[in-house]
């Protein structure tokens, strides 16, 4: 059984989802793939202990602190490839960005392949079910484009600015721009 509740944040309403003990989802209102990894109905239940921990983590994050991802029990639902990509996302330091290409190179090494397609990585990043905490907003295009954030480009910009990223060297891509 999965449970859900909401949290009002500086970037809008957030829905959190958990099983009995782990956070399995965190989505911005209207986010692409909202709830997509949860195959069954979520029951509204605000008083789950995990939700209290996530609320405190988010309060600290949005107040400019740098809470550690490891402070929360996370259990994103997805296949092996996506799980590996999401683990790489967790390694991106607060206030820094990495490119899809850099993650693709790491994935190629991890999977013992000569190369990995940026688009495959982009798909896994875009389907991250625990946004903000698993920091997919810290991934940018190799040319500096602020592409590929399922929660919306403006939300991505706000999160990067909150973390102190110099976004002056980054830009919003025109539609159809590749990773």
N, C-alpha and C positions, 0 to 999 in steps of 0.2 A: 504494500500500500504506500502511496505517495501523498505527502501533505504539502500545502502551499499557504503562503501568506504574502503580504505586500509590505513595502518599505518606501517611504517618500524620501527621495534623494535630491541633491542639487541638479541632477540630470534627469529628473522626472521619476515617475512611479516605477518601482522595481518589483518584480515577482520572484520570490524564492521558492524552491521546491526541495523537499528532503524525503529520504526514506526514514526509518526509525532513528538512525544515528548519523547520517552523512548528508551533506549538501549535494544535491544532484543537479540543480538548475538555478540560474540567476539570470533573468532577462529584463531588459528595459521594455516598457510599454510600447507595443507596436514593432518590436524588434523582429527582423527576419528570422525565421525558424523558431519563433517563440514556442517553447514547450515541446519542440519537435522530437526530443529524445525520450520523452515520457509517453509510453504506449498506452497507459491506462489513465482513467479519470483521477485527478488530484482532489483531495479533500481539504477544504479550507480549515486550517487549524493553526492559530496564531501562537499558541503557548508551547510549542516544541522547544526543548532546550537548545537544539542546534540553531534555531532561528534567533534566539537571544544572543548567542555567540556571534552570529553573522551580523546582526544589527550593530553590535558593539564594534566589530571589525570595520564595518562600513562607516560608522560614525567617526572612528579614528582616521580612516582613509580620507574621508571628505573634509576632515578638519586639518589635513596636511601632514598627518603622521604617516609613517611607513610601516604599517602592520605586515607581518610575515604571512605569506600564503600558508606556510606549514602550521600556523596556529589553528587552522580550521580543518575538520575532517571532510575532505572532498571525495566524491565518487562520481565523476562525470560518466555518462553512459555513452559508449561508442566503441567502434572496432579498434583493433590493435594499431593500425596506422594513425588514426586520430588520437589515440591515447598517447602515442609517442610524440606527436606534434604538440599536444597540449602540455606534455611534460617539459618540452623545450620552451614553451611560452612561460611556464612557471620560473624558468631560469633567467628571464630577461629582467635586469635590475630596474628598480623603481626609477623613473625619470629618464630612462634611456629607450631608444628604439632600435629595432633590428629589421632587416628586410626579409621578404619572402624567400629571396634567393639564398640568403645566409642560412635560413632554416632548412631550405632544400638541400644545401650542401651538408649540413649536419645529419639530415635524414638519410642521405645517400651513404654516408659513412656508417651510421647506425645500422642500416639495412644491407650493408656490404654490396652496394651498387655503385656503378661508375658515376651516375648522376640521378637526379630526381627532378621532376617537373615542378616549377614554381606554382603552376595552376593546381596541382594535386595538394600541395601544401596550403594554398589559398583556400581550397575547399574545406580542408580540415580546420583551418583557423576560423573561417566563416561559420562553421557549425559548432564552435565552442559553446557548450551549454551553460558554462558558468562564467559569463562575461564579467568584466571588471576585476574579479578576484583572480581568475586565470586571465592574465592581461593581454588579450588579443588586440587591444587598442594600441599596443606598443609596436605593432608590426606595420611597416610601410613598404611602398613599392621601391624598387632599386633606384628609381629616378627621383625619389623624394615625394612621391604622390601619396596622399592620405586616402588610399583606396581600401575597399574590402571590409568595412566595419558594419556588421549586421545591425548594430544599434544606431546607425546613422553617422554621417561624417561630422555633423555639428557636435554630437555627443563625444565622438573620438577626440575632436579638438579640445573640448572642455576637460576631458580626462587628462590629456597630455599637458595642457596648460596647468592644471591642478598639480601635476607632478613636476612642473618646472622645466618641461621640455621646450627648447627654443624652436618654435614652429615656423619661424621666419624663413627657414630653408626648405620647408615642406609646402605642398600645394594641393588644392582640391582638383582632382583630375576631371577632364571632360568625359562624358559618358563613352563607354567602350574602351577606355584605356586599359591596357594589359598590366599584369602584375610585373 
